[in-house]
Amino acid sequence: MFDLDLGKMMLFGGVALVVIGPRELPAALRVAGRVVAQFRRVQADVRKGLDTLMTDVSLDRETAMINEAARLDLARNPATAMRGGASTAPAQVESVAAEYASSQMQAYLAEPVEATEEAG
């Protein structure tokens, strides 16, 4: 970021030694280290907060998609969905079933025949 090489660091150290003085330099370096550490902690907290916020936003979006899918009231079994549609539009479902469904599916979709009691 700052492109510090050995020569620039020695120049910076020499200026700090002259300006601060040899007795105060260790204490100043400790304070600078604490400031840098605090800055990194704040940066990590902000990054963690933003990551949590982004995760919450994506979870909210996924929850909305799941709720929308649940509202569609789709059946897992297509035959069950077709049976549910048969009560609202029987002619249309029967024509589609007769045209596209196999004989096994047509038998499955057919209205159940109620068992009659045998007399005897």
N, CA, C and O atoms as a Tinker XYZ file with bonds, in Angstrom:
   480  protein
     1  N      0.826000   -1.183000    0.000000    73     2
     2  CA     0.000000    0.000000    0.000000    64     1     3
     3  C      0.875000    1.254000    0.000000    63     2     4     5
     4  O      0.675000    2.147000   -0.823000    81     3
     5  N      1.839000    1.327000    0.912000    73     3     6
     6  CA     2.710000    2.498000    0.982000    64     5     7
     7  C      4.033000    2.265000    0.274000    63     6     8     9
     8  O      4.838000    3.185000    0.133000    81     7
     9  N      4.260000    1.026000   -0.175000    73     7    10
    10  CA     5.492000    0.677000   -0.869000    64     9    11
    11  C      6.724000    1.060000   -0.040000    63    10    12    13
    12  O      7.580000    1.824000   -0.485000    81    11
    13  N      6.788000    0.506000    1.179000    73    11    14
    14  CA     7.921000    0.779000    2.068000    64    13    15
    15  C      9.022000   -0.237000    1.809000    63    14    16    17
    16  O      8.807000   -1.440000    1.957000    81    15
    17  N     10.182000    0.234000    1.427000    73    15    18
    18  CA    11.344000   -0.634000    1.329000    64    17    19
    19  C     12.290000   -0.318000    2.488000    63    18    20    21
    20  O     11.982000    0.535000    3.321000    81    19
    21  N     13.414000   -0.984000    2.546000    73    19    22
    22  CA    14.334000   -0.834000    3.675000    64    21    23
    23  C     14.857000    0.599000    3.788000    63    22    24    25
    24  O     14.968000    1.123000    4.896000    81    23
    25  N     15.174000    1.229000    2.685000    73    23    26
    26  CA    15.708000    2.595000    2.724000    64    25    27
    27  C     14.693000    3.586000    3.292000    63    26    28    29
    28  O     15.053000    4.457000    4.083000    81    27
    29  N     13.420000    3.458000    2.889000    73    27    30
    30  CA    12.387000    4.371000    3.386000    64    29    31
    31  C     12.118000    4.134000    4.874000    63    30    32    33
    32  O     11.873000    5.077000    5.627000    81    31
    33  N     12.165000    2.869000    5.287000    73    31    34
    34  CA    11.950000    2.579000    6.707000    64    33    35
    35  C     13.091000    3.131000    7.557000    63    34    36    37
    36  O     12.844000    3.634000    8.653000    81    35
    37  N     14.347000    3.048000    7.077000    73    35    38
    38  CA    15.485000    3.607000    7.820000    64    37    39
    39  C     15.382000    5.121000    7.894000    63    38    40    41
    40  O     15.689000    5.706000    8.933000    81    39
    41  N     14.958000    5.764000    6.818000    73    39    42
    42  CA    14.781000    7.212000    6.818000    64    41    43
    43  C     13.687000    7.613000    7.817000    63    42    44    45
    44  O     13.850000    8.575000    8.568000    81    43
    45  N     12.585000    6.878000    7.822000    73    43    46
    46  CA    11.497000    7.155000    8.752000    64    45    47
    47  C     11.957000    6.959000   10.199000    63    46    48    49
    48  O     11.636000    7.769000   11.069000    81    47
    49  N     12.717000    5.874000   10.457000    73    47    50
    50  CA    13.252000    5.627000   11.800000    64    49    51
    51  C     14.220000    6.718000   12.240000    63    50    52    53
    52  O     14.200000    7.130000   13.400000    81    51
    53  N     15.069000    7.191000   11.325000    73    51    54
    54  CA    16.014000    8.270000   11.661000    64    53    55
    55  C     15.292000    9.562000   12.004000    63    54    56    57
    56  O     15.651000   10.240000   12.967000    81    55
    57  N     14.279000    9.905000   11.222000    73    55    58
    58  CA    13.511000   11.124000   11.502000    64    57    59
    59  C     12.787000   10.986000   12.841000    63    58    60    61
    60  O     12.755000   11.932000   13.628000    81    59
    61  N     12.203000    9.805000   13.106000    73    59    62
    62  CA    11.516000    9.588000   14.387000    64    61    63
    63  C     12.496000    9.677000   15.547000    63    62    64    65
    64  O     12.155000   10.223000   16.597000    81    63
    65  N     13.705000    9.151000   15.381000    73    63    66
    66  CA    14.719000    9.208000   16.436000    64    65    67
    67  C     15.113000   10.649000   16.729000    63    66    68    69
    68  O     15.288000   11.018000   17.890000    81    67
    69  N     15.254000   11.456000   15.703000    73    67    70
    70  CA    15.642000   12.859000   15.898000    64    69    71
    71  C     14.491000   13.654000   16.498000    63    70    72    73
    72  O     14.697000   14.437000   17.426000    81    71
    73  N     13.272000   13.458000   15.974000    73    71    74
    74  CA    12.128000   14.262000   16.417000    64    73    75
    75  C     11.688000   13.861000   17.825000    63    74    76    77
    76  O     11.478000   14.730000   18.671000    81    75
    77  N     11.545000   12.563000   18.088000    73    75    78
    78  CA    11.022000   12.097000   19.379000    64    77    79
    79  C     12.140000   11.996000   20.423000    63    78    80    81
    80  O     11.944000   12.341000   21.589000    81    79
    81  N     13.281000   11.532000   20.002000    73    79    82
    82  CA    14.402000   11.369000   20.936000    64    81    83
    83  C     14.559000    9.913000   21.317000    63    82    84    85
    84  O     13.596000    9.147000   21.293000    81    83
    85  N     15.804000    9.527000   21.677000    73    83    86
    86  CA    16.082000    8.115000   21.972000    64    85    87
    87  C     15.383000    7.606000   23.238000    63    86    88    89
    88  O     15.073000    6.418000   23.327000    81    87
    89  N     15.129000    8.479000   24.213000    73    87    90
    90  CA    14.482000    8.016000   25.451000    64    89    91
    91  C     12.984000    7.794000   25.257000    63    90    92    93
    92  O     12.416000    6.880000   25.854000    81    91
    93  N     12.347000    8.603000   24.446000    73    91    94
    94  CA    10.892000    8.539000   24.261000    64    93    95
    95  C     10.478000    7.597000   23.126000    63    94    96    97
    96  O      9.304000    7.242000   23.020000    81    95
    97  N     11.421000    7.193000   22.284000    73    95    98
    98  CA    11.082000    6.396000   21.103000    64    97    99
    99  C     10.433000    5.052000   21.450000    63    98   100   101
   100  O      9.435000    4.716000   20.812000    81    99
   101  N     10.924000    4.254000   22.416000    73    99   102
   102  CA    10.253000    2.981000   22.724000    64   101   103
   103  C      8.807000    3.165000   23.182000    63   102   104   105
   104  O      7.933000    2.390000   22.794000    81   103
   105  N      8.550000    4.164000   23.989000    73   103   106
   106  CA     7.175000    4.406000   24.449000    64   105   107
   107  C      6.293000    4.839000   23.286000    63   106   108   109
   108  O      5.134000    4.432000   23.196000    81   107
   109  N      6.835000    5.662000   22.397000    73   107   110
   110  CA     6.060000    6.111000   21.230000    64   109   111
   111  C      5.748000    4.941000   20.301000    63   110   112   113
   112  O      4.654000    4.863000   19.741000    81   111
   113  N      6.709000    4.031000   20.137000    73   111   114
   114  CA     6.456000    2.848000   19.303000    64   113   115
   115  C      5.398000    1.936000   19.926000    63   114   116   117
   116  O      4.590000    1.352000   19.203000    81   115
   117  N      5.389000    1.804000   21.263000    73   115   118
   118  CA     4.355000    1.013000   21.923000    64   117   119
   119  C      2.973000    1.625000   21.701000    63   118   120   121
   120  O      2.010000    0.916000   21.408000    81   119
   121  N      2.886000    2.946000   21.846000    73   119   122
   122  CA     1.606000    3.639000   21.623000    64   121   123
   123  C      1.155000    3.455000   20.168000    63   122   124   125
   124  O     -0.021000    3.208000   19.905000    81   123
   125  N      2.096000    3.577000   19.233000    73   123   126
   126  CA     1.764000    3.394000   17.821000    64   125   127
   127  C      1.280000    1.969000   17.562000    63   126   128   129
   128  O      0.337000    1.757000   16.798000    81   127
   129  N      1.923000    1.000000   18.197000    73   127   130
   130  CA     1.490000   -0.399000   18.054000    64   129   131
   131  C      0.086000   -0.615000   18.582000    63   130   132   133
   132  O     -0.715000   -1.316000   17.963000    81   131
   133  N     -0.224000   -0.001000   19.753000    73   131   134
   134  CA    -1.579000   -0.122000   20.318000    64   133   135
   135  C     -2.627000    0.507000   19.395000    63   134   136   137
   136  O     -3.716000   -0.034000   19.205000    81   135
   137  N     -2.269000    1.669000   18.827000    73   135   138
   138  CA    -3.203000    2.348000   17.919000    64   137   139
   139  C     -3.466000    1.483000   16.681000    63   138   140   141
   140  O     -4.609000    1.352000   16.244000    81   139
   141  N     -2.413000    0.897000   16.122000    73   139   142
   142  CA    -2.575000    0.042000   14.947000    64   141   143
   143  C     -3.406000   -1.195000   15.301000    63   142   144   145
   144  O     -4.266000   -1.603000   14.520000    81   143
   145  N     -3.158000   -1.795000   16.472000    73   143   146
   146  CA    -3.930000   -2.964000   16.894000    64   145   147
   147  C     -5.404000   -2.616000   17.086000    63   146   148   149
   148  O     -6.283000   -3.378000   16.683000    81   147
   149  N     -5.670000   -1.471000   17.698000    73   147   150
   150  CA    -7.061000   -1.036000   17.886000    64   149   151
   151  C     -7.725000   -0.795000   16.536000    63   150   152   153
   152  O     -8.879000   -1.174000   16.337000    81   151
   153  N     -7.012000   -0.173000   15.613000    73   151   154
   154  CA    -7.550000    0.066000   14.276000    64   153   155
   155  C     -7.903000   -1.252000   13.585000    63   154   156   157
   156  O     -8.949000   -1.355000   12.945000    81   155
   157  N     -7.042000   -2.251000   13.711000    73   155   158
   158  CA    -7.310000   -3.560000   13.088000    64   157   159
   159  C     -8.518000   -4.239000   13.731000    63   158   160   161
   160  O     -9.301000   -4.886000   13.036000    81   159
   161  N     -8.680000   -4.101000   15.066000    73   159   162
   162  CA    -9.853000   -4.681000   15.733000    64   161   163
   163  C    -11.142000   -4.028000   15.245000    63   162   164   165
   164  O    -12.133000   -4.707000   14.977000    81   163
   165  N    -11.113000   -2.702000   15.132000    73   163   166
   166  CA   -12.301000   -1.986000   14.643000    64   165   167
   167  C    -12.599000   -2.403000   13.209000    63   166   168   169
   168  O    -13.758000   -2.610000   12.848000    81   167
   169  N    -11.565000   -2.526000   12.396000    73   167   170
   170  CA   -11.753000   -2.939000   11.009000    64   169   171
   171  C    -12.348000   -4.347000   10.946000    63   170   172   173
   172  O    -13.241000   -4.595000   10.135000    81   171
   173  N    -11.877000   -5.265000   11.775000    73   171   174
   174  CA   -12.409000   -6.624000   11.801000    64   173   175
   175  C    -13.863000   -6.633000   12.268000    63   174   176   177
   176  O    -14.680000   -7.377000   11.725000    81   175
   177  N    -14.198000   -5.809000   13.276000    73   175   178
   178  CA   -15.583000   -5.733000   13.747000    64   177   179
   179  C    -16.517000   -5.194000   12.664000    63   178   180   181
   180  O    -17.627000   -5.697000   12.487000    81   179
   181  N    -16.064000   -4.176000   11.946000    73   179   182
   182  CA   -16.883000   -3.616000   10.869000    64   181   183
   183  C    -17.075000   -4.652000    9.765000    63   182   184   185
   184  O    -18.182000   -4.817000    9.252000    81   183
   185  N    -16.014000   -5.341000    9.406000    73   183   186
   186  CA   -16.114000   -6.370000    8.365000    64   185   187
   187  C    -17.050000   -7.493000    8.808000    63   186   188   189
   188  O    -17.857000   -7.977000    8.014000    81   187
   189  N    -16.947000   -7.908000   10.071000    73   187   190
   190  CA   -17.824000   -8.966000   10.587000    64   189   191
   191  C    -19.282000   -8.504000   10.571000    63   190   192   193
   192  O    -20.173000   -9.274000   10.212000    81   191
   193  N    -19.524000   -7.256000   10.957000    73   191   194
   194  CA   -20.883000   -6.718000   10.930000    64   193   195
   195  C    -21.454000   -6.671000    9.527000    63   194   196   197
   196  O    -22.618000   -7.007000    9.312000    81   195
   197  N    -20.625000   -6.248000    8.557000    73   195   198
   198  CA   -21.090000   -6.213000    7.169000    64   197   199
   199  C    -21.354000   -7.611000    6.625000    63   198   200   201
   200  O    -22.319000   -7.819000    5.889000    81   199
   201  N    -20.502000   -8.574000    6.984000    73   199   202
   202  CA   -20.731000   -9.953000    6.551000    64   201   203
   203  C    -22.030000  -10.499000    7.132000    63   202   204   205
   204  O    -22.792000  -11.176000    6.441000    81   203
   205  N    -22.279000  -10.200000    8.413000    73   203   206
   206  CA   -23.520000  -10.643000    9.049000    64   205   207
   207  C    -24.726000  -10.001000    8.382000    63   206   208   209
   208  O    -25.739000  -10.660000    8.153000    81   207
   209  N    -24.618000   -8.726000    8.075000    73   207   210
   210  CA   -25.710000   -8.015000    7.400000    64   209   211
   211  C    -25.985000   -8.613000    6.031000    63   210   212   213
   212  O    -27.142000   -8.822000    5.667000    81   211
   213  N    -24.940000   -8.888000    5.274000    73   211   214
   214  CA   -25.126000   -9.472000    3.945000    64   213   215
   215  C    -25.724000  -10.878000    4.039000    63   214   216   217
   216  O    -26.552000  -11.254000    3.209000    81   215
   217  N    -25.312000  -11.650000    5.040000    73   215   218
   218  CA   -25.880000  -12.980000    5.234000    64   217   219
   219  C    -27.357000  -12.881000    5.579000    63   218   220   221
   220  O    -28.170000  -13.650000    5.066000    81   219
   221  N    -27.709000  -11.931000    6.454000    73   219   222
   222  CA   -29.115000  -11.739000    6.818000    64   221   223
   223  C    -29.949000  -11.333000    5.614000    63   222   224   225
   224  O    -31.073000  -11.803000    5.442000    81   223
   225  N    -29.402000  -10.467000    4.788000    73   223   226
   226  CA   -30.136000  -10.022000    3.595000    64   225   227
   227  C    -30.354000  -11.193000    2.651000    63   226   228   229
   228  O    -31.447000  -11.361000    2.111000    81   227
   229  N    -29.323000  -12.004000    2.448000    73   227   230
   230  CA   -29.488000  -13.148000    1.546000    64   229   231
   231  C    -30.435000  -14.175000    2.150000    63   230   232   233
   232  O    -31.196000  -14.811000    1.420000    81   231
   233  N    -30.404000  -14.352000    3.483000    73   231   234
   234  CA   -31.350000  -15.266000    4.113000    64   233   235
   235  C    -32.777000  -14.756000    3.985000    63   234   236   237
   236  O    -33.699000  -15.541000    3.761000    81   235
   237  N    -32.969000  -13.440000    4.128000    73   235   238
   238  CA   -34.304000  -12.875000    3.954000    64   237   239
   239  C    -34.805000  -13.100000    2.536000    63   238   240   241
   240  O    -35.976000  -13.415000    2.323000    81   239
   241  N    -33.916000  -12.937000    1.574000    73   239   242
   242  CA   -34.291000  -13.139000    0.173000    64   241   243
   243  C    -34.664000  -14.602000   -0.064000    63   242   244   245
   244  O    -35.659000  -14.891000   -0.730000    81   243
   245  N    -33.859000  -15.534000    0.486000    73   243   246
   246  CA   -34.153000  -16.955000    0.308000    64   245   247
   247  C    -35.435000  -17.344000    1.026000    63   246   248   249
   248  O    -36.205000  -18.158000    0.517000    81   247
   249  N    -35.676000  -16.772000    2.208000    73   247   250
   250  CA   -36.914000  -17.051000    2.934000    64   249   251
   251  C    -38.113000  -16.564000    2.141000    63   250   252   253
   252  O    -39.137000  -17.246000    2.089000    81   251
   253  N    -38.005000  -15.405000    1.527000    73   251   254
   254  CA   -39.101000  -14.895000    0.702000    64   253   255
   255  C    -39.351000  -15.805000   -0.488000    63   254   256   257
   256  O    -40.502000  -16.027000   -0.864000    81   255
   257  N    -38.291000  -16.336000   -1.087000    73   255   258
   258  CA   -38.464000  -17.255000   -2.215000    64   257   259
   259  C    -39.139000  -18.545000   -1.766000    63   258   260   261
   260  O    -39.990000  -19.081000   -2.477000    81   259
   261  N    -38.766000  -19.048000   -0.587000    73   259   262
   262  CA   -39.386000  -20.272000   -0.070000    64   261   263
   263  C    -40.860000  -20.035000    0.237000    63   262   264   265
   264  O    -41.707000  -20.873000   -0.072000    81   263
   265  N    -41.162000  -18.894000    0.843000    73   263   266
   266  CA   -42.563000  -18.575000    1.137000    64   265   267
   267  C    -43.376000  -18.432000   -0.144000    63   266   268   269
   268  O    -44.530000  -18.857000   -0.196000    81   267
   269  N    -42.789000  -17.842000   -1.168000    73   267   270
   270  CA   -43.478000  -17.696000   -2.449000    64   269   271
   271  C    -43.747000  -19.069000   -3.059000    63   270   272   273
   272  O    -44.825000  -19.314000   -3.600000    81   271
   273  N    -42.763000  -19.961000   -2.968000    73   271   274
   274  CA   -42.958000  -21.315000   -3.497000    64   273   275
   275  C    -44.040000  -22.049000   -2.708000    63   274   276   277
   276  O    -44.809000  -22.818000   -3.285000    81   275
   277  N    -44.107000  -21.823000   -1.403000    73   275   278
   278  CA   -45.133000  -22.481000   -0.595000    64   277   279
   279  C    -46.518000  -21.959000   -0.948000    63   278   280   281
   280  O    -47.496000  -22.705000   -0.893000    81   279
   281  N    -46.609000  -20.682000   -1.308000    73   279   282
   282  CA   -47.899000  -20.112000   -1.674000    64   281   283
   283  C    -48.397000  -20.642000   -3.011000    63   282   284   285
   284  O    -49.596000  -20.587000   -3.282000    81   283
   285  N    -47.503000  -21.153000   -3.849000    73   283   286
   286  CA   -47.931000  -21.681000   -5.142000    64   285   287
   287  C    -48.746000  -22.959000   -4.991000    63   286   288   289
   288  O    -49.458000  -23.364000   -5.909000    81   287
   289  N    -48.635000  -23.581000   -3.837000    73   287   290
   290  CA   -49.403000  -24.784000   -3.511000    64   289   291
   291  C    -49.179000  -25.884000   -4.542000    63   290   292   293
   292  O    -50.127000  -26.481000   -5.053000    81   291
   293  N    -47.914000  -26.138000   -4.833000    73   291   294
   294  CA   -47.575000  -27.202000   -5.761000    64   293   295
   295  C    -47.500000  -28.524000   -5.016000    63   294   296   297
   296  O    -47.000000  -28.592000   -3.893000    81   295
   297  N    -47.995000  -29.557000   -5.643000    73   295   298
   298  CA   -47.917000  -30.884000   -5.041000    64   297   299
   299  C    -46.606000  -31.537000   -5.465000    63   298   300   301
   300  O    -46.066000  -31.228000   -6.527000    81   299
   301  N    -46.109000  -32.422000   -4.647000    73   299   302
   302  CA   -44.883000  -33.137000   -5.002000    64   301   303
   303  C    -45.180000  -34.195000   -6.058000    63   302   304   305
   304  O    -44.320000  -34.514000   -6.879000    81   303
   305  N    -46.373000  -34.728000   -6.039000    73   303   306
   306  CA   -46.784000  -35.736000   -6.998000    64   305   307
   307  C    -47.641000  -35.055000   -8.063000    63   306   308   309
   308  O    -48.675000  -34.477000   -7.726000    81   307
   309  N    -47.244000  -35.105000   -9.342000    73   307   310
   310  CA   -48.031000  -34.423000  -10.374000    64   309   311
   311  C    -49.453000  -34.949000  -10.476000    63   310   312   313
   312  O    -50.376000  -34.198000  -10.791000    81   311
   313  N    -49.630000  -36.227000  -10.214000    73   311   314
   314  CA   -50.986000  -36.783000  -10.285000    64   313   315
   315  C    -51.875000  -36.153000   -9.227000    63   314   316   317
   316  O    -53.055000  -35.908000   -9.477000    81   315
   317  N    -51.324000  -35.887000   -8.050000    73   315   318
   318  CA   -52.097000  -35.240000   -6.994000    64   317   319
   319  C    -52.472000  -33.823000   -7.418000    63   318   320   321
   320  O    -53.590000  -33.371000   -7.170000    81   319
   321  N    -51.535000  -33.126000   -8.057000    73   319   322
   322  CA   -51.842000  -31.782000   -8.540000    64   321   323
   323  C    -52.919000  -31.825000   -9.605000    63   322   324   325
   324  O    -53.791000  -30.958000   -9.642000    81   323
   325  N    -52.868000  -32.832000  -10.476000    73   323   326
   326  CA   -53.882000  -32.954000  -11.520000    64   325   327
   327  C    -55.240000  -33.300000  -10.918000    63   326   328   329
   328  O    -56.271000  -32.813000  -11.382000    81   327
   329  N    -55.240000  -34.129000   -9.896000    73   327   330
   330  CA   -56.514000  -34.450000   -9.233000    64   329   331
   331  C    -57.117000  -33.196000   -8.605000    63   330   332   333
   332  O    -58.326000  -32.976000   -8.673000    81   331
   333  N    -56.263000  -32.380000   -7.994000    73   331   334
   334  CA   -56.755000  -31.148000   -7.390000    64   333   335
   335  C    -57.344000  -30.227000   -8.441000    63   334   336   337
   336  O    -58.325000  -29.537000   -8.165000    81   335
   337  N    -56.772000  -30.195000   -9.643000    73   335   338
   338  CA   -57.296000  -29.375000  -10.722000    64   337   339
   339  C    -58.539000  -29.965000  -11.341000    63   338   340   341
   340  O    -59.312000  -29.248000  -11.975000    81   339
   341  N    -58.750000  -31.265000  -11.171000    73   339   342
   342  CA   -59.908000  -31.920000  -11.774000    64   341   343
   343  C    -61.207000  -31.402000  -11.190000    63   342   344   345
   344  O    -62.223000  -31.367000  -11.885000    81   343
   345  N    -61.198000  -31.003000   -9.942000    73   343   346
   346  CA   -62.435000  -30.521000   -9.341000    64   345   347
   347  C    -62.811000  -29.142000   -9.863000    63   346   348   349
   348  O    -63.988000  -28.783000   -9.853000    81   347
   349  N    -61.830000  -28.359000  -10.321000    73   347   350
   350  CA   -62.136000  -27.014000  -10.798000    64   349   351
   351  C    -62.398000  -26.983000  -12.296000    63   350   352   353
   352  O    -63.226000  -26.197000  -12.758000    81   351
   353  N    -61.713000  -27.819000  -13.061000    73   351   354
   354  CA   -61.916000  -27.847000  -14.509000    64   353   355
   355  C    -61.819000  -29.282000  -15.008000    63   354   356   357
   356  O    -60.815000  -29.649000  -15.619000    81   355
   357  N    -62.844000  -30.108000  -14.759000    73   355   358
   358  CA   -62.743000  -31.540000  -15.080000    64   357   359
   359  C    -62.576000  -31.822000  -16.561000    63   358   360   361
   360  O    -61.830000  -32.731000  -16.925000    81   359
   361  N    -63.234000  -31.086000  -17.412000    73   359   362
   362  CA   -63.143000  -31.373000  -18.839000    64   361   363
   363  C    -61.737000  -31.124000  -19.360000    63   362   364   365
   364  O    -61.212000  -31.907000  -20.152000    81   363
   365  N    -61.133000  -30.035000  -18.916000    73   363   366
   366  CA   -59.792000  -29.700000  -19.376000    64   365   367
   367  C    -58.780000  -30.730000  -18.897000    63   366   368   369
   368  O    -57.924000  -31.158000  -19.671000    81   367
   369  N    -58.862000  -31.129000  -17.649000    73   367   370
   370  CA   -57.915000  -32.106000  -17.102000    64   369   371
   371  C    -58.115000  -33.454000  -17.781000    63   370   372   373
   372  O    -57.141000  -34.135000  -18.102000    81   371
   373  N    -59.362000  -33.843000  -18.003000    73   371   374
   374  CA   -59.612000  -35.132000  -18.652000    64   373   375
   375  C    -59.087000  -35.139000  -20.077000    63   374   376   377
   376  O    -58.549000  -36.149000  -20.531000    81   375
   377  N    -59.234000  -34.030000  -20.790000    73   375   378
   378  CA   -58.733000  -33.993000  -22.162000    64   377   379
   379  C    -57.207000  -34.050000  -22.184000    63   378   380   381
   380  O    -56.627000  -34.727000  -23.033000    81   379
   381  N    -56.554000  -33.347000  -21.261000    73   379   382
   382  CA   -55.094000  -33.392000  -21.182000    64   381   383
   383  C    -54.641000  -34.782000  -20.770000    63   382   384   385
   384  O    -53.670000  -35.302000  -21.320000    81   383
   385  N    -55.328000  -35.393000  -19.811000    73   383   386
   386  CA   -54.959000  -36.728000  -19.360000    64   385   387
   387  C    -55.155000  -37.742000  -20.483000    63   386   388   389
   388  O    -54.332000  -38.641000  -20.656000    81   387
   389  N    -56.236000  -37.606000  -21.246000    73   387   390
   390  CA   -56.488000  -38.550000  -22.328000    64   389   391
   391  C    -55.449000  -38.399000  -23.432000    63   390   392   393
   392  O    -55.083000  -39.380000  -24.079000    81   391
   393  N    -54.977000  -37.187000  -23.650000    73   391   394
   394  CA   -54.046000  -36.954000  -24.755000    64   393   395
   395  C    -52.610000  -37.303000  -24.397000    63   394   396   397
   396  O    -51.901000  -37.887000  -25.217000    81   395
   397  N    -52.164000  -36.960000  -23.196000    73   395   398
   398  CA   -50.748000  -37.076000  -22.857000    64   397   399
   399  C    -50.406000  -38.161000  -21.843000    63   398   400   401
   400  O    -49.278000  -38.654000  -21.847000    81   399
   401  N    -51.317000  -38.544000  -20.995000    73   399   402
   402  CA   -50.999000  -39.471000  -19.907000    64   401   403
   403  C    -51.013000  -40.903000  -20.401000    63   402   404   405
   404  O    -51.764000  -41.262000  -21.308000    81   403
   405  N    -50.169000  -41.711000  -19.787000    73   403   406
   406  CA   -50.146000  -43.128000  -20.119000    64   405   407
   407  C    -51.400000  -43.794000  -19.550000    63   406   408   409
   408  O    -52.150000  -43.189000  -18.784000    81   407
   409  N    -51.606000  -45.033000  -19.937000    73   407   410
   410  CA   -52.802000  -45.736000  -19.459000    64   409   411
   411  C    -52.741000  -45.924000  -17.935000    63   410   412   413
   412  O    -53.769000  -45.872000  -17.261000    81   411
   413  N    -51.540000  -46.141000  -17.402000    73   411   414
   414  CA   -51.413000  -46.286000  -15.947000    64   413   415
   415  C    -51.756000  -44.970000  -15.253000    63   414   416   417
   416  O    -52.412000  -44.968000  -14.211000    81   415
   417  N    -51.315000  -43.856000  -15.825000    73   415   418
   418  CA   -51.607000  -42.562000  -15.230000    64   417   419
   419  C    -53.099000  -42.254000  -15.346000    63   418   420   421
   420  O    -53.689000  -41.699000  -14.420000    81   419
   421  N    -53.711000  -42.609000  -16.471000    73   419   422
   422  CA   -55.142000  -42.379000  -16.631000    64   421   423
   423  C    -55.929000  -43.171000  -15.600000    63   422   424   425
   424  O    -56.915000  -42.683000  -15.046000    81   423
   425  N    -55.480000  -44.413000  -15.345000    73   423   426
   426  CA   -56.161000  -45.222000  -14.327000    64   425   427
   427  C    -55.965000  -44.617000  -12.947000    63   426   428   429
   428  O    -56.875000  -44.646000  -12.119000    81   427
   429  N    -54.798000  -44.077000  -12.701000    73   427   430
   430  CA   -54.514000  -43.452000  -11.408000    64   429   431
   431  C    -55.336000  -42.190000  -11.219000    63   430   432   433
   432  O    -55.784000  -41.895000  -10.110000    81   431
   433  N    -55.537000  -41.442000  -12.299000    73   431   434
   434  CA   -56.288000  -40.194000  -12.227000    64   433   435
   435  C    -57.798000  -40.398000  -12.195000    63   434   436   437
   436  O    -58.545000  -39.497000  -11.814000    81   435
   437  N    -58.232000  -41.556000  -12.586000    73   435   438
   438  CA   -59.676000  -41.795000  -12.657000    64   437   439
   439  C    -60.290000  -41.669000  -11.269000    63   438   440   441
   440  O    -59.651000  -41.945000  -10.254000    81   439
   441  N    -61.544000  -41.246000  -11.260000    73   439   442
   442  CA   -62.255000  -41.128000   -9.993000    64   441   443
   443  C    -62.325000  -42.495000   -9.333000    63   442   444   445
   444  O    -62.609000  -43.490000   -9.999000    81   443
   445  N    -62.071000  -42.557000   -8.044000    73   443   446
   446  CA   -62.128000  -43.861000   -7.374000    64   445   447
   447  C    -63.559000  -44.393000   -7.372000    63   446   448   449
   448  O    -64.529000  -43.676000   -7.126000    81   447
   449  N    -63.632000  -45.664000   -7.655000    73   447   450
   450  CA   -64.935000  -46.330000   -7.651000    64   449   451
   451  C    -65.178000  -46.805000   -6.222000    63   450   452   453
   452  O    -64.352000  -47.498000   -5.628000    81   451
   453  N    -66.324000  -46.418000   -5.694000    73   451   454
   454  CA   -66.630000  -46.808000   -4.323000    64   453   455
   455  C    -67.097000  -48.265000   -4.315000    63   454   456   457
   456  O    -67.862000  -48.701000   -5.175000    81   455
   457  N    -66.620000  -48.983000   -3.339000    73   455   458
   458  CA   -66.975000  -50.395000   -3.224000    64   457   459
   459  C    -68.419000  -50.520000   -2.784000    63   458   460   461
   460  O    -68.861000  -49.867000   -1.838000    81   459
   461  N    -69.136000  -51.364000   -3.483000    73   459   462
   462  CA   -70.535000  -51.592000   -3.108000    64   461   463
   463  C    -70.593000  -52.761000   -2.148000    63   462   464   465
   464  O    -69.785000  -53.687000   -2.220000    81   463
   465  N    -71.523000  -52.704000   -1.282000    73   463   466
   466  CA   -71.648000  -53.800000   -0.311000    64   465   467
   467  C    -72.322000  -54.971000   -0.988000    63   466   468   469
   468  O    -73.341000  -54.833000   -1.665000    81   467
   469  N    -71.741000  -56.087000   -0.789000    73   467   470
   470  CA   -72.300000  -57.294000   -1.392000    64   469   471
   471  C    -73.448000  -57.796000   -0.508000    63   470   472   473
   472  O    -73.322000  -57.920000    0.711000    81   471
   473  N    -74.541000  -58.070000   -1.159000    73   471   474
   474  CA   -75.696000  -58.598000   -0.431000    64   473   475
   475  C    -75.543000  -60.095000   -0.342000    63   474   476   477
   476  O    -75.181000  -60.751000   -1.318000    81   475
   477  N    -75.801000  -60.603000    0.758000    73   475   478
   478  CA   -75.751000  -62.037000    0.743000    64   477   479
   479  C    -75.451000  -62.679000    1.956000    63   478   480
   480  O    -75.394000  -63.907000    2.006000    81   479
